[in-house]
Each structure stands twice: as C-alpha cells, then as structure tokens.
Amino acid sequence: MKLQTEVLVVGGGATGVGLVRDLSLRNIPCLLIERGDFCSGASGRNHGLFHSGGRYAVSDPEAARECIGENRILRNIAPHCIEETEGLFVSLPEDGLDFRDRFIQACQQVAIPTRLLSRDEALSLEPGLHPDLLSAVQVPDGAIDPFELVLSNAKDAEALGTRFLLHTEVTSLTINRNRVRYILARDLLHGEEYEIEASYLINATGAWADRFLRLAGFHIPMALSRGAMLITNQRFSHRVINRCRLPSDGDIIVPNHTVSILGTTSVRSEEPESVEVTSQDVSLLIQETSKMIPAIKEARLIRAYAGIRPLFQSVEKGEDRAISRGFVLIDHEKRDGIKNLMTITGGKLITYRLMAEKASDLICQKMGIKADCSTHQKPLPGAEKTRGFKDRLKALGRMDILCDCELVLKEEVEEVLKERKLYDLQDILHRTRLAKGTCQGGFCVYRLLGILHELGMAEGDSNKKLKGFLEERWKGIRPILWGSAAREEELIEGIYKGIFNLNNKE
C-alpha cells in the first residue's frame, strides 16, 4: 500500500505522540509509525515521577530548569494524568547536611520552590520515614500516569487528522539527492507492507535512535542506561520520597495509586531490549530505599521491571549518571547533509511536550511557514474530568467490576474496545488500569478474554494469548519470587492449570 504524508514520525512514545499532536495543532498532516503499541519503550517503563526538577538541581541545572517549567505547564493541560503529591528530599545521618544546603541553593537558582522541614515536621507528614532523619526539603514533585498522558495526546492528534500505524516496523529508507525519498514499513501482525512518501522524517525512537539511523547509514553516540524498579503491594507514603544527595541507586520512592514504585538503578546496556531485572538489582533497591522507609524491608513485592534511558552522549563521560538528562534535537541536514531527516532523543517523560515543540519549530522553519505552538495552552482530552482512586472506590460492591485490585469496571473496558480495533492483550492493558494492581492481572485477564469473546473480538487462539500474557507477567515476577509472592504465584499456577486446564503440553 502506498501512503503519502507531510511529516512521518517514527516512535510511539511520549515524544513521538506529543510531536504529532503539536504538528496537527499547527495544521501539518502527520503519520506516526510504532513497532509495538504506544508506550512500548521507556515511556511505559519508568517510575511515574512527575518531576519538579529537584533531582537534577545540583548535578544538571539545565535539565532541572526544563523539568520545573514543564511541571507548571502539565498541571494546567493534563491534570487528569497527575497526582499532586508533593515530594520530600530527606537527609539521613549518614548524608549530613552539606548537600542539603547546596540543594536548596541550587533549587533557588532554577526557580524550584522549596520548604525546609524539621525532623518532627517531616515525620508528622510521613510517619513511615526513618525516625533518625535530620530534616527534609519539600518540592513540587508528584506522580504521573504515563499511559494516560500518551493516550490523551494520541486521542487529540487523531481527532485532528493524524494517522497511526501501530505494530508496524520501518524496514528500509531510500535516500536520493540528499533527501529521504521513500520509507518501507511492514505490519508485524498481518504482514501488510507500506511504501510511504514523506516530506519530512523524524526519528523519535528513544533508545532505538541510533539503530534506526543505521538504516540511513548514520550513527549517533548513545549511552543506553538500564534502570530497574520494584512495585510494592501497598502505598508506603503520601508523597514522593527522595534521598537528599546526588542521584544514585535506590534513592527514590514514588507513590502510584495503590502501590509504591521503588527506584532506580543505572547500569550500562548494549541493547535497548535488555530490560531483565536481576536479583542483585532487587536486593540493592530494597536495601537502599528501606533506609528512608524502614517498612520496605518487609514489603511484599508484586513486580520488578526495567526501562532503558536513551542518553545522548556528546562526549565520553564515563559513569551514566554523569550524562545529562536533557534532550537533543539533531538536524541531519547540518550534520549529515540529509535535508529532511531529524532526530529527537534523550530528555525525560515530563519534558516530552517541550521536546515536541522544539522539533515542530524546526520543521516549520524548514517548511518556511509560521505556525506557533499551542500545546502549552490547550488542555488534553480528559483534562476536564479526573477520576482518581477515591473516585474508583465508588465502584465497590458493583457486580460488573472486572479488576478487583484497581476497581476497573466492565463498561470502562468495553468503552476502550469501541474506540479502535486492538489486536493484543497488552494494547488493552495500556489503555486501562487493568492488571496494574496487586495481583498483576492474575485474577482479571481471563475475565477480559471472556469479554472479548462476548464482543466477537477474540481473534486467534485465546489459550495462546493467555499463555503469552502469563509468560510476560512471569518476567516481572521471577526476580522477586519469595515469601508471599511465591505463595501467590503457586495459587495462580494452580488456578490456571487446574481450573482452566492451561498447561505447557497444549
């Protein structure tokens, strides 16, 4: 099939989807290609921190300044994606107070508001903190739902005319006379092939940015950093808890709906798919985060996962935490002589909108048109109505609850299914809170398959789909399989093998 568009964006994470929304609002026709589903990369594998910028105030002030600027914008345009928890940077006896003083001063220099709390004030706000802490500094951190954020951007872009090709991979680029002339792509689910002609091509593939550019014979220096995270079965704090020191392993706890996310590590990775979490990662994260909240030592873990940070490495800086968390926009006309190719990579989830704005500005400049950005002012779809966990509690007692952990209603899932044809269980899970609670889908995914059958949407072998989901789930369970987690897994195995007769021989 032949397709034509003004701008082709490759990559369905926050940056790519934010970019097509920005371009669509400027009346520039777009097409987006994503090899998996939305949020298949780092956008769906982070700790959900709504950055104030405080984490980088001392070590990377420019990135911190970008974070606090976008923090203020997103509170206005995407309140339905954000829980405004506030955050505390706590100083423990082993940390001393020297860094705290540097931290407060650095925050002031990049316009991050802070409030110094005594030990007693901090403990009154968060009784679970270590009782020997010295003090804490409050900053405007929060929690953000990356899936809701990306999907809201996609919904708006689609309403404005953007086309999306999900589960589709770019296979080759044809370059002629200093321009990318044609892009070949293939639907990974159905085998359909596309020949796409685009005036401009933007590489927004995150950790895959260098690999994508190899199709054009180019290379950019990327440092891929694997960050491991753990999810607990309960929420240990009302606020984001940070260790008041330079960013290090195991120094942040992010409350997320009914759970807490413990993070993170920074380990150099050679491949963007290398997201395995090791037992050493788990031990390190528990050891370090429990210094801030001692109860974490006895916490029941429900999942371990990792994401790959796409860090642009302009010069060799050695340890990954020394590399800036800022973003880079590369005009390949200036760098490689290709007039219509650009790459946008690096950055943080919270800076996705700013990254999209800068890339869109460059495209408009190349097109010779004046079309101002409006994404900093126009609210995302859903911003007018929020539905947090307190709202979901109203569903208690209803007979049509599909996911007991997150109180997801059957009607919510059916509404999502009406919006577009979804081919993969993960596509549906990305669009709801289904399987994100304490059982991690063990007791609700089979109900989802039942709904798909009722609606006539269960294409292919349902047992095979269920096995695929359970095998993917197992990757996140295996690193934390001890104690109560092991007992629960034995129960789920018994249910699926005994009651549903799902076994490896089929």
FENFENDA-V636566 format. One record per residue. OMEGA is omega in whole degrees, 0 to 359 (999 if undefined). BURIAL is # if it has 16 or more other C-alpha atoms within 10 Angstrom, else .. Layout:
omega=(OMEGA | OMEGA)
burial=(BURIAL | BURIAL)
This chain:
omega=(179 | 179 | 178 | 180 | 177 | 181 | 173 | 177 | 178 | 181 | 184 | 173 | 183 | 183 | 181 | 181 | 175 | 180 | 180 | 175 | 180 | 181 | 180 | 178 | 175 | 178 | 176 | 182 | 185 | 170 | 178 | 177 | 178 | 183 | 178 | 174 | 173 | 176 | 180 | 181 | 185 | 180 | 177 | 183 | 177 | 184 | 173 | 180 | 172 | 191 | 165 | 187 | 182 | 182 | 183 | 186 | 182 | 189 | 186 | 188 | 180 | 176 | 178 | 180 | 177 | 182 | 184 | 176 | 179 | 176 | 181 | 181 | 184 | 176 | 181 | 186 | 184 | 183 | 181 | 180 | 192 | 167 | 185 | 186 | 197 | 181 | 177 | 169 | 188 | 177 | 177 | 181 | 182 | 180 | 187 | 184 | 181 | 182 | 179 | 181 | 175 | 182 | 180 | 180 | 180 | 178 | 179 | 183 | 179 | 173 | 172 | 181 | 180 | 173 | 181 | 180 | 173 | 177 | 184 | 178 | 180 | 181 | 177 | 177 | 183 | 184 | 182 | 180 | 178 | 185 | 181 | 181 | 183 | 181 | 177 | 177 | 181 | 178 | 182 | 171 | 175 | 176 | 181 | 177 | 185 | 180 | 179 | 181 | 182 | 181 | 176 | 176 | 181 | 181 | 180 | 181 | 180 | 178 | 180 | 174 | 178 | 175 | 180 | 171 | 180 | 183 | 182 | 186 | 173 | 184 | 179 | 177 | 176 | 182 | 180 | 179 | 174 | 176 | 169 | 185 | 183 | 176 | 176 | 181 | 182 | 175 | 186 | 181 | 186 | 175 | 180 | 181 | 182 | 169 | 189 | 174 | 183 | 177 | 180 | 181 | 180 | 178 | 179 | 188 | 175 | 183 | 179 | 187 | 181 | 180 | 179 | 182 | 176 | 176 | 179 | 180 | 182 | 181 | 170 | 183 | 179 | 171 | 181 | 185 | 180 | 178 | 180 | 180 | 179 | 176 | 178 | 183 | 177 | 180 | 186 | 180 | 175 | 185 | 170 | 179 | 178 | 171 | 182 | 179 | 175 | 182 | 183 | 181 | 173 | 185 | 180 | 178 | 184 | 175 | 183 | 183 | 185 | 186 | 170 | 178 | 181 | 181 | 337 | 177 | 175 | 184 | 180 | 180 | 180 | 184 | 180 | 178 | 185 | 185 | 179 | 177 | 182 | 176 | 177 | 176 | 182 | 181 | 181 | 182 | 177 | 181 | 185 | 182 | 179 | 174 | 177 | 178 | 187 | 183 | 180 | 179 | 182 | 185 | 171 | 180 | 181 | 178 | 170 | 178 | 181 | 175 | 179 | 177 | 176 | 183 | 177 | 186 | 182 | 174 | 180 | 181 | 176 | 186 | 188 | 182 | 177 | 181 | 183 | 174 | 174 | 182 | 179 | 175 | 185 | 173 | 185 | 171 | 179 | 186 | 188 | 178 | 179 | 193 | 189 | 181 | 178 | 175 | 173 | 184 | 184 | 176 | 180 | 176 | 185 | 180 | 183 | 184 | 178 | 178 | 179 | 180 | 182 | 178 | 179 | 177 | 181 | 179 | 179 | 178 | 180 | 180 | 181 | 179 | 176 | 179 | 186 | 176 | 177 | 185 | 179 | 182 | 186 | 180 | 176 | 175 | 182 | 182 | 183 | 180 | 180 | 176 | 178 | 184 | 178 | 178 | 181 | 179 | 179 | 180 | 181 | 179 | 179 | 185 | 184 | 175 | 181 | 179 | 183 | 183 | 185 | 177 | 177 | 182 | 178 | 182 | 177 | 181 | 179 | 178 | 178 | 182 | 180 | 187 | 181 | 179 | 182 | 188 | 188 | 177 | 181 | 177 | 181 | 181 | 178 | 187 | 179 | 173 | 182 | 176 | 179 | 182 | 191 | 179 | 177 | 175 | 184 | 184 | 181 | 184 | 178 | 175 | 177 | 178 | 176 | 178 | 179 | 177 | 180 | 183 | 181 | 183 | 182 | 180 | 176 | 184 | 182 | 178 | 179 | 179 | 181 | 177 | 180 | 178 | 182 | 178 | 177 | 177 | 181 | 180 | 180 | 180 | 188 | 183 | 184 | 188 | 173 | 177 | 184 | 178 | 178 | 180 | 179 | 181 | 175 | 178 | 181 | 177 | 179 | 179 | 185 | 179 | 184 | 184 | 183 | 178 | 179 | 181 | 187 | 183 | 183 | 999)
burial=(. | . | . | . | # | . | # | # | # | # | # | # | # | # | # | # | # | # | # | # | # | # | # | # | # | # | . | # | # | # | # | # | # | # | # | # | # | # | # | # | # | # | # | # | # | # | # | # | # | # | # | # | # | # | # | # | # | # | # | # | # | # | # | # | # | # | # | # | # | # | # | . | # | # | # | # | # | # | # | # | # | # | # | # | # | # | # | # | # | # | # | # | . | . | . | . | # | . | . | # | . | . | # | # | # | # | # | . | . | # | . | # | # | # | . | # | # | . | # | . | . | # | # | . | . | # | . | # | # | # | . | . | # | # | # | # | # | # | # | # | # | # | # | # | # | # | # | # | # | # | # | # | # | # | # | # | # | # | . | # | # | # | # | # | # | # | # | # | # | # | . | # | # | . | . | . | . | . | # | # | # | # | # | # | # | # | # | . | . | . | . | . | # | # | # | # | # | # | # | # | # | # | # | # | # | # | # | # | # | # | # | # | # | . | . | . | . | . | . | . | . | # | # | # | # | # | # | # | # | # | # | # | # | # | # | # | # | # | # | # | # | # | # | # | # | . | # | . | # | # | # | # | # | # | # | # | # | # | # | # | # | # | # | # | # | # | # | # | # | . | . | # | . | . | # | # | # | # | . | . | # | # | . | # | # | # | . | # | # | # | # | # | # | # | . | # | . | . | # | # | # | # | # | # | # | # | # | # | # | # | # | # | # | . | . | . | . | . | . | # | # | . | # | # | # | # | # | # | # | # | # | . | . | . | . | . | . | # | # | # | # | # | # | # | # | # | # | # | # | # | # | # | # | # | # | # | # | # | # | # | # | # | # | # | . | . | . | . | . | . | . | . | # | . | # | # | . | . | # | # | # | # | # | . | . | . | . | . | . | . | . | . | . | . | . | . | . | . | . | . | # | # | # | # | # | # | # | # | # | # | . | . | # | . | . | . | # | . | . | . | . | # | # | # | # | # | # | # | # | # | # | # | # | # | # | # | # | # | # | # | # | # | # | # | # | # | . | # | # | . | # | # | . | . | . | . | . | # | . | . | . | . | # | . | # | # | . | . | # | # | . | . | # | # | # | # | # | # | # | # | # | . | . | . | # | . | . | # | # | . | . | # | # | . | . | # | . | . | . | . | . | # | . | . | . | .)
